[in-house]
Amino acid sequence: MNAGKQRFLILGLVAGLAAMGGCSKSDTQKLEKDAKATGKDLQKTASDAADATKNAANDAADKAQKAADEAKKAAEKAKTAVKDATKKKN
């Protein structure tokens, strides 16, 4: 559920509670304020999770690139060793 739908759901619940319970205006305003704060907290949490995921993906990509570079160097060393061994036999 996206943040917009969550916000409407929370505000709908607040309005429903206000109508059913006969809350005073100040109670309703407090509930609305709390609902908005909850919505903002949810957005912040989602944003933080997205940032953490992005950072983890970047770290994994960096490690994979480093491993690929090391594998390339090892293959080049092996190729050179084979060439040297072949020259010595001849």
N, C-alpha and C positions, 0 to 999 in steps of 0.2 A: 504494500500500500504506500503510495507516495505521500509526501508531507502535506500536500494540499488536501487530499482526502482525509488524512489523519486530523488535520486542523478542523475541517468541517464536522467530522465525527465527534471530536471532543467538544466543540462548541454546541453541537446538537444535543449531546448528553448533558451538558451544563444547562442548556435551555429547558430540556425535559425535566431535569431535577428541580429547576427553579419553578416550573409550572406545577409539578406534582407536590412539591413540598411547601409551596407558599413562601418561598424565601423572600426576605426583604431585599430591597434594591442593593444595599451594601453587600449582602451575602452573594447576590448574583454577580455583582461587579468583582468581588474577590474570586469567585469561581472562574469567571472569565479571564481574569488576570492570571490565575494559576494555570488555566488551560493554555493560554498563550505562552506562558513560560515553559510549560511542558513541551509544547510544539517546537519552541526555539531550542530546547535541550535536545530533542529528538533530531533536529536538523544538524546541530553541532556534533552529535554522536555519529550521525551518518557521514558527515564531512570528515571527521577524524578517522573513521573506519576506511573511507575511500583513500585518504592520504596514506594511511598505514599500508593498505594494499598496494598502492602505487609504489611506495618506497620498497616494499618487499619484492615486487616484480622487477624494479630497477636493480636491486641488489643481486637478484638471481641472474638477471641478464649480464651484469658485470662479471659475476663469477663464471658463467658459462663462456663468456668471451675470453676470460683469462685462461680457462681450461683449454679452450680451442687453440689459443696462441701457444700454450705450453706443448700441446699435442703436435702442433705443426713443427715446433722447434725439435722435438724428440724425433719426429719422422725425418727431418732434414739431417739430424745427426746419424740416424741409422742408415740413411741413404749414403752419406759420406763414408761411413764405416764400411759399407759393402763395396763401394768403389775402391777404397784403399786396400781392402782385402783382396779384391780382384786384381789390382795392379801388382801386388806383392807376389801372387801366384804366377803371374806371367813373367 
